[in-house]
């Protein structure tokens, strides 16, 4: 995530990064050491999407910047 945002890993940790999933469960988190986006728990596709052919989880990543 840090690389994709053009940030150093330390900046990612220091800026209060938040991941918001659209829904009730928080499926993803950031690994504190590597900055990788990881699953916070097992994702059950059938429970999440049922019989829908294309199953997507939308999320937003917020990085705080001071001006």
C-alpha positions in Angstrom: 0.0 0.0 0.0 2.8 2.4 0.9 4.4 1.8 -2.5 1.1 2.2 -4.4 0.5 5.6 -2.6 4.1 6.7 -3.1 4.9 6.9 0.6 7.7 5.5 2.7 6.6 2.7 5.0 7.3 4.8 8.1 5.1 7.6 6.7 2.3 5.1 6.3 2.5 4.1 10.0 2.8 7.7 11.2 -0.1 9.2 9.3 -3.0 7.3 10.8 -4.0 5.1 7.8 -7.5 3.7 8.0 -9.2 1.1 5.9 -12.9 1.3 5.5 -14.8 -1.6 4.1 -18.3 -0.9 2.7 -20.3 -3.0 5.1 -20.5 -4.2 8.6 -17.4 -6.4 8.8 -13.8 -5.2 8.5 -12.3 -7.7 6.1 -8.9 -6.0 5.6 -6.1 -4.5 7.7 -2.6 -3.2 7.1 0.3 -5.3 8.3 2.2 -3.0 10.7 5.7 -4.1 9.7 5.4 -4.6 5.9 2.5 -2.2 5.0 0.8 -5.0 3.0 -2.9 -5.2 2.8 -4.0 -8.4 4.5 -7.2 -10.1 5.2 -8.3 -9.5 8.8 -10.3 -12.8 8.9 -11.4 -15.6 6.6 -13.7 -14.3 3.8 -16.6 -16.6 2.9 -17.5 -15.8 -0.7 -20.8 -17.7 -0.6 -21.9 -15.9 2.6 -20.8 -12.5 1.3 -22.2 -12.7 -2.3 -24.5 -15.7 -2.5 -25.0 -16.7 -6.1 -23.8 -13.5 -7.7 -21.3 -14.3 -10.4 -18.9 -11.4 -9.8 -18.2 -10.8 -6.1 -16.5 -7.6 -5.1 -15.5 -6.0 -1.8 -15.2 -2.2 -2.0 -12.9 -0.5 0.4 -11.3 2.9 0.9 -7.9 3.7 2.3 -7.6 7.1 4.1 -4.2 8.6 4.9 -4.1 11.7 7.1 -2.0 14.6 5.8 -1.0 17.7 7.8 -0.9 20.9 5.9 
